Amino acid sequence: MVKKAENARERFESAAYSLFREQGYAATTVPEIAAKAGLTERTFYRYFSDKREVMFWRAGDHQVTIAKEIARAQSGSHPLAMVAHAFESVAPFINGHRPIVKLRQLLISTHGDLQERELMKLHMLASAIDHALKQRGIDPSHARVVAEIGAAIWKVALENWRADEMEKSFTDHVQAALDQFEKAGGIQETSRRRA
């Protein structure tokens, strides 16, 4: 039986971002990532389908965290407030890994194949939110609309967080995106009725 390499995903992730920073995303190969991580190429493919997935594997963990937070949200809160509050549960990771997350977002913005994968992950995030809201008894049609708005708020908040030279918290950017939605004629008082 093959033993699993300890913290292999994290080691591959760290090696990949180091190489992406040094020589660029396009120039970096899977064998180079494996060598830098001190692991084999075969081990890499046990964890990831390709080098792009190194940048997206945490999305599943974030979706689980967000769904759990929606499940725990206070009764009577507006569904979009539940979603925004759930996003804030991921803020410690995003803020705590600022250099890597900023590099990730920069690479996505400049590579078409990564943009495609990011859109797929955003769709999966919206689906996870939709499911979590339905589990709380939210009308299916309303849950779907809120989930799509929530995914857009996530996207805008992350883009603004990356561009923020003041380095405010991701939580601040989630709240700002929600406020902008309200100002544009969205749901009134959503952010004040916190989860």
Beta strands, then each sheet from edge to edge (+ up, - down):
end
